[in-house]
Amino acid sequence: MNKEEIERALKEHRKWLNGEGGSRADLRRADLCGADLYGADLRGASLCGAYLRGTSLREADLRGADLCGADLYGADLQFCKGILSFTGEKNLLIYFKWQDEYYFKIGRITRTCNEWLKEFEDIGVKHKYGENTKLYGDVIKLFSQYDLEEKENMG
């Protein structure tokens, strides 16, 4: 996509988000390498398989965005809303909040924090995470504590 196509897609997406017509941003398999999406509101956008290497997503709102298979290597994700990413040896781990629930996405598998806590070892074996299974489990346990603390503070 060239700069004008990206801007047009984002403009239509803003309209869609505001209930003013428009259309949901469909950036599946788009080559956005090096694009400046600083502060972009990409809530609910499809970025599945997008090539985002070196893209500035700084302060972007990615809550509910579909990042399945997206190449985020070297992307600037600092201060993004709704996402934390961690690259293991084999898979990208993404932590995000959607509709008041926290999720982890590892590779192509997305589960709530509680589901991952119960299933990460079995999923790790099934999907051949190998030694990364323990690393992913440790990260999940760490961030699940934040989820529990937030729920306790709200309740």
Phi and psi in degrees as a GROMACS rama.xvg file:
@    title "Ramachandran Plot"
@    xaxis  label "Phi"
@    yaxis  label "Psi"
@TYPE xy
-88.76  174.295  ASN-2
-57.9552  -41.5621  LYS-3
-65.9341  -39.3512  GLU-4
-65.88  -39.3782  GLU-5
-64.0734  -47.3868  ILE-6
-60.9896  -40.0655  GLU-7
-64.5501  -43.7227  ARG-8
-62.9596  -41.0016  ALA-9
-68.1066  -36.9911  LEU-10
-64.4495  -44.9052  LYS-11
-65.3755  -35.8255  GLU-12
-65.8493  -42.207  HIS-13
-59.1499  -42.5235  ARG-14
-61.2472  -43.4946  LYS-15
-61.0951  -44.7959  TRP-16
-62.7618  -34.9427  LEU-17
-87.5744  3.23533  ASN-18
70.3844  28.6701  GLY-19
-110.708  36.0377  GLU-20
85.6061  -130.171  GLY-21
62.8423  -164.737  GLY-22
-151.092  150.059  SER-23
-61.6871  135.874  ARG-24
-64.9254  123.835  ALA-25
-113.432  94.5434  ASP-26
-109.531  27.5247  LEU-27
-59.3617  132.466  ARG-28
57.5753  16.7485  ARG-29
-74.8196  143.228  ALA-30
-91.9933  99.8148  ASP-31
-109.991  21.6198  LEU-32
-51.7851  121.352  CYS-33
76.6911  3.79315  GLY-34
-67.3963  152.741  ALA-35
-101.569  99.7443  ASP-36
-110.464  30.6266  LEU-37
-53.5245  122.035  TYR-38
71.1319  9.64612  GLY-39
-65.7759  141.878  ALA-40
-93.1388  98.1507  ASP-41
-110.293  23.9348  LEU-42
-54.7695  126.668  ARG-43
75.2576  1.86494  GLY-44
-71.972  153.502  ALA-45
-97.9783  113.697  SER-46
-114.803  19.7625  LEU-47
-57.1376  120.008  CYS-48
74.953  7.35606  GLY-49
-69.5917  148.196  ALA-50
-97.6131  102.667  TYR-51
-115.07  21.6284  LEU-52
-58.6301  126.281  ARG-53
72.3593  7.58018  GLY-54
-75.2863  139.86  THR-55
-86.1265  108.543  SER-56
-111.951  19.7557  LEU-57
-56.4052  127.957  ARG-58
63.1203  14.8122  GLU-59
-73.6257  151.295  ALA-60
-100.514  107.789  ASP-61
-110.898  18.3815  LEU-62
-60.938  125.806  ARG-63
74.9248  3.6127  GLY-64
-71.6337  143.29  ALA-65
-91.0936  107.859  ASP-66
-105.283  17.9726  LEU-67
-58.2607  123.992  CYS-68
71.7736  5.98013  GLY-69
-70.924  139.862  ALA-70
-93.108  103.582  ASP-71
-104.41  13.6365  LEU-72
-57.9513  122.693  TYR-73
76.2248  4.10755  GLY-74
-71.4302  145.364  ALA-75
-86.9396  104.213  ASP-76
-105.999  14.3948  LEU-77
-63.7511  132.543  GLN-78
62.8633  21.3702  PHE-79
-65.6697  146.068  CYS-80
-91.0559  135.256  LYS-81
81.6085  12.1197  GLY-82
-152.428  141.562  ILE-83
-136.093  132.315  LEU-84
-120.183  150.888  SER-85
-146.31  126.191  PHE-86
-99.0352  115.858  THR-87
-84.2359  -174.071  GLY-88
-65.9131  -33.4799  GLU-89
-114.445  -31.3507  LYS-90
-135.087  151.801  ASN-91
-84.3064  130.403  LEU-92
-102.963  126.309  LEU-93
-122.144  131.778  ILE-94
-116.415  126.027  TYR-95
-151.062  162.341  PHE-96
-112.909  134.842  LYS-97
-146.084  128.55  TRP-98
48.6611  52.9385  GLN-99
61.592  22.6262  ASP-100
-132.592  140.112  GLU-101
-94.1956  139.845  TYR-102
-129.762  156.021  TYR-103
-120.836  140.068  PHE-104
-122.5  119.156  LYS-105
-120.38  117.631  ILE-106
60.4644  -120.69  GLY-107
-101.599  3.65055  ARG-108
-98.9485  124.018  ILE-109
-119.353  128.288  THR-110
-144.205  160.489  ARG-111
-69.3113  165.07  THR-112
-55.4457  -47.5898  CYS-113
-62.1429  -40.251  ASN-114
-63.4631  -42.898  GLU-115
-62.7942  -41.852  TRP-116
-57.6595  -36.7017  LEU-117
-80.6227  -31.2063  LYS-118
-114.96  -4.52858  GLU-119
-60.4369  -35.0204  PHE-120
-67.7863  -45.0737  GLU-121
-64.4102  -42.7641  ASP-122
-64.8292  -41.0133  ILE-123
-58.526  -41.6521  GLY-124
-68.0063  -48.9679  VAL-125
-59.7143  -39.7128  LYS-126
-101.332  12.5531  HIS-127
57.736  48.3783  LYS-128
-73.8644  -17.2608  TYR-129
58.5958  -134.204  GLY-130
-63.1381  -22.1738  GLU-131
-68.7422  -18.3141  ASN-132
-55.8395  -46.3858  THR-133
-64.8989  -42.827  LYS-134
-60.734  -47.608  LEU-135
-61.014  -42.3364  TYR-136
-59.6295  -41.8518  GLY-137
-63.7485  -42.0829  ASP-138
-65.531  -43.0408  VAL-139
-60.9829  -45.4909  ILE-140
-61.4349  -42.7661  LYS-141
-61.5809  -50.1583  LEU-142
-77.138  -22.4611  PHE-143
-67.106  -28.7632  SER-144
-61.874  -38.824  GLN-145
-62.9104  -42.9208  TYR-146
-60.0261  -46.0795  ASP-147
-64.9985  -41.9584  LEU-148
-62.4509  -41.284  GLU-149
-63.8403  -41.8977  GLU-150
-65.4822  -38.6097  LYS-151
-64.812  -39.6169  GLU-152
-69.2509  -28.6574  ASN-153
-81.6335  -29.9092  MET-154
